Amino acid sequence: MLNIKDATKGYKIGNDFVSVLSQVNLRIHSREVCALMGSSGSGKTTLMNLVGLLDRPDQGQIQIDGLPTENLSDDEMATLRNQRIGFVFQAFHLLPRLSALDNVSLPLVYRGLRRPIRRSRAAAMLQHVGLAERASHRPDEMSGGQRQRLAIARALVGQPSLLLADEPTGNLDSRGAEDIMALFLAINRDLGVTILIVTHDPAVAACCPRRIIMRDGRVHEDDGEPNHPGQSL
């Protein structure tokens, strides 16, 4: 599903070059639910940006569903991102003036789908995340947990094969976090979506069948593939 080989990334800051990722190797299989952990500066956010096709590695390869991405144009990257990847963020990033239904249907605008089709698919996804009765409500009329469910519905409406969640429980209390993690596991079970969650919360990571820990720009621990070449043994 996702295959990262020798991914290296750094940034120039002033006259200095700072290495962030160093020859990262990681394979995530279809239908897995993985937690990506690590302290600040460990490289997990940079790795997530590369996997989400929001940035490119300086060296190495990233394949999504068997498709190499290193030679894709910016437009081809955007198309692949729209069709194969869903994003969920800590801050929700919902449009406050739009109803729940219109927020969820928005990604389908970029696919050129007609409005009735967009709204039908959005309504079905709201039903799936337990928000069917809130379709006409705006985000500011919802709780934090409901807003995150709404954001998850928006991420899934395009039927991606990979869902990337960046600290999705960071703005929620413990009960809300438990509910969102239960929803992720249900989505994985019912829809077969592969899920990668960046988190600093051990309780969230404990809900994931596989935990990957970054340190100093490398995969330091990976309890899903103990003999993977990206892991320090």
C-alpha positions, 0 to 999 in steps of 0.5 A: 500500500505504502512503500518508502525506500531510503527517503532523505529530506533536509532544509537549508536554514540560512547558510546551514543545511539541516537534515530531517530524515535520513534514509527512512525505510518503511512499508505499510500494508493495506488495511493497517492502522499505524501510530507514528510517534516521536519527540519534536524534531524526530522527523515524523511531521516531515515524513507525514508531509512526504507520504501525503505528497505535500513535499518531495524527498531529496532522495529516495522513493515513495510508492502509493498503491504501487505507483512511484511518485518521484517523477510525477509533476505537481499536477499529477501529485495533486491528482493522486493526492485528491484521489488516493489520500484523505487528511485529518488535522488537529484543528479540523480546518472546516469552513465555518459558513458552510453546513456539515453537508457542504463541508463534506461534499467540498472535495468532490467539487474538484473532481467535477461531480454534479451537485446532486451526486456530491450531496448524496455521497456527503450525506452517506458519509455523514451517516457513516460517522454518526452525523446524519442528523447534523447535516444542516448544522454549521461547525460552530454549532457542534462539539469538538468531537462532532467537528472531528467526525465531520472532518473525518467524513470530509476526508473519506468522501472521496473514497481514499485508500490511505487516511493520514491523521495528524494529532486528530485527538489533540483538541479533544478530552479523553472521552472524545479521543476514545470515541474518535479512535473507535471511529477510526478502527470502525472505518478501517474495519468497514471500509478497508482504509489504511490509516496512519496517525501521528500522535504524541498520546500513548493512549491513542497509540495503544489503540493502534495495532502497529506503532512506529517510533521516529528518532533523529530522522530514522525509524527507531522502533517498529513493532509491526515489522521487527526485521524491517531494514528501516528499524534500529535493532 
